[in-house]
Amino acid sequence: MKNNKSYSDLVKDCYMKKQKRESSLQEMFIDMIIHEALLNSKKDDLERKLDDALDKKDKILFMKLSSELKKLLLSFGT
């Protein structure tokens, strides 16, 4: 059986599909921005804690935090 949609129905369907694609893409960009902001916040926090560990000459804490920062930077792709 043939699909006998009117021209306006076809245009509406096309528009709705386009809106859905754009919405999905926009949601993906928003997720990426949020993820990057969280990673940057965690990185800044670790760097601050590393500075404090250096100031206190706490080698054990410094090594632990350095390892955490290294793992975080690998997740950044840097």
Secondary structure as the mmCIF struct_conf table of DSSP 4:
data_model
#
loop_
_struct_conf.conf_type_id
_struct_conf.id
_struct_conf.beg_label_comp_id
_struct_conf.beg_label_asym_id
_struct_conf.beg_label_seq_id
_struct_conf.end_label_comp_id
_struct_conf.end_label_asym_id
_struct_conf.end_label_seq_id
HELX_RH_AL_P HELX_RH_AL_P1 TYR A 7 LYS A 56
TURN_TY1_P TURN_TY1_P1 LYS A 57 LYS A 57
HELX_RH_AL_P HELX_RH_AL_P2 LYS A 59 PHE A 76
TURN_TY1_P TURN_TY1_P2 GLY A 77 GLY A 77
#
